[in-house]
Amino acid sequence: MIELKSAEEIDRMAVTGQFVGELLAELSGVAAVGVNLMDLEHHARRRISERGAESCYWDYAPSFGRGPFRNVLCLSVNDAVLHGLPHDYVLRDGDLLSIDMAVGIDGWVADSALSVIVGIPDPADLTLIEATEVALEAAITAAQPGGRLGDISAAIGEVAHSYGYRVNGEFGGHGIGRTMHEAPHVANNGRPRRGLKLDPGLTIAIEPWLCQSTDKIRYDQDGWTIRSADGSRTAHSEHTVAITESGPRVLTRRPTHGTASTDSAEKSATAS
């Protein structure tokens, strides 16, 4: 069942989204050569506790994982792309790190992810991250009231293919609101003008992720971490977005140049 949110409820989700965006920006600045993944995890735990928020990841036990998940971040390095289990690993020069998090504040949830290079970047890695970010921006632009869910999926797939990447169909975006995972599923490839009508009040997490040279995945023995099947680098970008009468509203916008997010920025229709 899909629950459409009122304007007031979307505003409450935006409060959570602002916190998520600001914390992700902060974590991307903390990530550096020599930093342990567990340092990032404990940093996030402290910030979430200070805010009085609740992690959506802690104790999460879906059918595809070896639960329960006992962390507040997914930290995926290099060929890992989704659900990376934080562990004792010290970041090295050139590592590609994806950070994914979802929290709830006063009963309303927001979910977002970004990928960064630690140290000196490989140009191919920068292109891969760029592709996920451009795909996310295109998907947000396509999330117009009266459109169709397939418009969002097609926008992601078109960008991915234009960069020469293939798209995995096993994991994608999802509805979000009172819980982290709600209907509908938001595929990362599809056909325009098909699928669910995008009515105002629909809130979704849009999350393109790509592997450099494959669309196949494999799981680590930890039962959570998902990697590219061929060991190639991966990247992941995600925002929580609300469909409104005036267009898409990004609820998890990250601050730029160290400034706090503003309400007007939250309502912008482009990804950060």
Secondary structure as GFF3:
##gff-version 3
##sequence-region A 1 272
A	DSSP	alpha_helix	7	30	.	.	.	ID=ss1
A	DSSP	alpha_helix	37	51	.	.	.	ID=ss2
A	DSSP	beta_strand	54	55	.	.	.	ID=ss3
A	DSSP	beta_strand	74	77	.	.	.	ID=ss4
A	DSSP	beta_strand	80	82	.	.	.	ID=ss5
A	DSSP	beta_strand	96	105	.	.	.	ID=ss6
A	DSSP	beta_strand	108	117	.	.	.	ID=ss7
A	DSSP	alpha_helix	123	142	.	.	.	ID=ss8
A	DSSP	alpha_helix	149	162	.	.	.	ID=ss9
A	DSSP	beta_strand	173	175	.	.	.	ID=ss10
A	DSSP	beta_strand	182	186	.	.	.	ID=ss11
A	DSSP	beta_strand	203	206	.	.	.	ID=ss12
A	DSSP	beta_strand	209	211	.	.	.	ID=ss13
A	DSSP	beta_strand	217	219	.	.	.	ID=ss14
A	DSSP	beta_strand	226	228	.	.	.	ID=ss15
A	DSSP	beta_strand	234	236	.	.	.	ID=ss16
A	DSSP	beta_strand	239	244	.	.	.	ID=ss17
A	DSSP	beta_strand	247	250	.	.	.	ID=ss18
A	DSSP	alpha_helix	263	266	.	.	.	ID=ss19
###
